[in-house]
Amino acid sequence: MSRTADLPETIALFPLPGAVLLPRARLPLQIFEPRYLAMMDDVLKTPERLIGMIQPTRDDSGLHSVGCAGRVTSFNETDDGRYMITLMGRSRFRLVEEVEGFTPYRRAKVDWAEFRADRGPAETDAALDRTAFLGLLKRFFDSEGLSTDWDALEAAEDEIMINALSMLCPFEPEDKQALLEAPALTKRREVLEALIEYSLRGGHGEERMQ
């Protein structure tokens, strides 16, 4: 099992269907369940301040094998005891095994080895045709009744744009998992385009990405 100096072998897990985090992207979360409030208290005591975002499998019988760890970069505690936090994507990981213990939340040993590129510089997508991609995206947003700041999106760097759309577009959890597991940015954009095109043709979540 591979471990880098600043990434621990064991991390806290936050299983959440439909929510994925990608490297160098930001994910706002609201924490209110007692077990995850306890997780936050423990995570904030560690130097890494990492939480492993991971999706349950479709039948809720287990967890997907790949998730992404994020560092808590900001947090506020509300008057009623909730945490409002922001995670910054640090690196994807492969789940090795869950760790038994006395914490009310789940923890697991993870392997970071195959995702070394996540800890490097931001990726670019040399094959991206931005005009065509944004045209496709606009048709999708119109069909879904969604809005966005198109000027900001057009000006965004490749990775910021593709990863943000992968996290925020209203796809099924299994589709989000396919986007998370895409090995590189170009492949993620290709998966994203395929999901958008399928949706525009009238495809539905149960049939996607089989």
N, C-alpha and C positions, 0 to 999 in steps of 0.2 A: 504494500500500500504506500502510495506517495503522499508526502506531507511537506508543505513549504513552511518556512520559518514563521510567517505571520498568519497562517491558516491552521486552526486546530484540527485535530483528528476527530473530535466529537463536538457536535453543535446541537443547539436547541432547534426543534422543528416546529413550524407553524403550518399545518396542513389546511389549505383553503382552496376549494374548487373554483376554477375560473380566474384565479389570481396568479399571474406569473411575474417574475422579476427577471430582468436581463442585465448583463454586466454594464456598469456605468450609467444605468437608468435609475430613476427615482420612483419609489412607490410609497404613497401616503397610506397609512393604515390607522384604524381606530381599534384600540385594544380595550375590551371590557369584561370578557369572561374571567372569572377568578383564576383559572389555571394559567391563562396567558398574562394576567397581571403579575402572577408569581414568576413567570418566565421573564418578563421585562425586568423585574427587580433583580433577578439573577444575572441576566445578560448585561445590564448596566454596570455590574461589578467587575466584568471581565475587560481586559485591555482591547480585545478585538471587537466587542459589542456586536456579534454576528447573530443573525436569525436566519435559519434555513427555510425559505419559502418552498413548499412542495405541494403538489396536488394529489388528492386521493384518487385511486383508480375509479373507473366508471361505476363499478358495482359497490364501491366503498369497502371492499374487502381488504384493501391494503393501500400502499402508497406507490406512486410512480417511482421509477428508478433514478430519475434525474430531477434535480431542483436547482435553485440558485440562492446563494447566501448573500444577504445584504447587511451592511453596517448601519446601525442606528446613528444617523447624523444629526437628528433633531428630535426633541420630544417635549411635550407639554402635558402636565397632569391637570385634569379638569376638576372642578369643585366636587363632582360626584364620583371621583376616583378613577375615571377612565384615562388612558394614555392616548394622545394624538401624536403619532410618530411618522418619521420619514426614513425609509431605507434607501441606501445607495447600493446598487448591485455591485458585488465584489467579484464573485466567480460562481460559475455553475459547479455542481458536484454530482458524483454518483453515489447513491445510497449503498452502503455496505451491509450494515445490520443495525437494528434498533438496540438501544442500550437500556437494560432494566435498571431501575433505580427508585429513589424515593420522591422524585419530583412529580408534580401533578401533570406536567406537560411531557411531550415525547422528545426524546433525544436519540441521536444516531451517530454511529461512526460513518464517516464519509471519505471518499477518495476524490482528490482534486486533479489527479494526474492528467487526464485526457483533455482538460480545459485550461491548459497553460496560457493559451492565447487570450483568455478572458482577463488575465492580469497584465497584459501588454498594452500597447497604444490602441486608440480607437480604430475600429475597422472602417474601411471604405468599400464601396461597391462600384468597381470600374465598369461593370456592365449595365449599370442603372441608366435607363432612358427616363430622366426625371419628368419631362413633359408628358410622355405617354403614361407613366405611372400615376402622376397627379390627375390626369384626365380620367383614368380608370377609378381612382380613389374618389373623385368628385361624383361620378355616377353612383358609386356604392353609398357614399354619404347621403346623396339625394334620395336613394331608394330606401334608406334606413331612417330618414328624417334626422340626420346628424348634422352638426355644424362645427366649424373649426376656424382658426385664424389661418387662412390660406397663404397670406404673405409670409407669416412666420414659418409655416410648413415648407414653403418653397425655398426659404433661405436657410433652413436647418441643414446641418451636416448629415451625411448619409446615415450614419449609425444612430444618431439621435432620432431622426425621422422614422426609420424602419423599426427600431426597437420600441419607440413610443407607440406606434400604430399597432405593433404586434401585441403589446400589453393592453391597449385601450379598446381596440375594435371588438364589437359584440359577437365573438365567435364562441362555439361550444368549448368546454374544458379540454376535450381531446384534441381539438384543433389548436388551442393555445399550447398544449403540450408539444405538438409537432413543431410549432414555431420556436418554442424554448429549446428543443433538442436539435434544431438545424445547426450543423457544425460550423457554419461561417455566415457572414452577413449576406453575401450574395444568395446563398441557398435559402436563408430566412425570407429574403425579399421574394424569391421565386415561390415559396410556399404561401406567403401572404397574397401574392397576385393570384395564385390558383384558388385560394379560399374566396377572394373577392369575386373572381370570375364565376365560380360555382354558385355563389350566393346570387349574383345577378342573373344567372340562368334559372333561378328558382330552387336551388338545392337547399336542403335543410340539414341541421346539425347531425342527426342520427346517421346520415348517409355520407358525411364528409370524411375525408382523410382515412378511408378504410384501407 
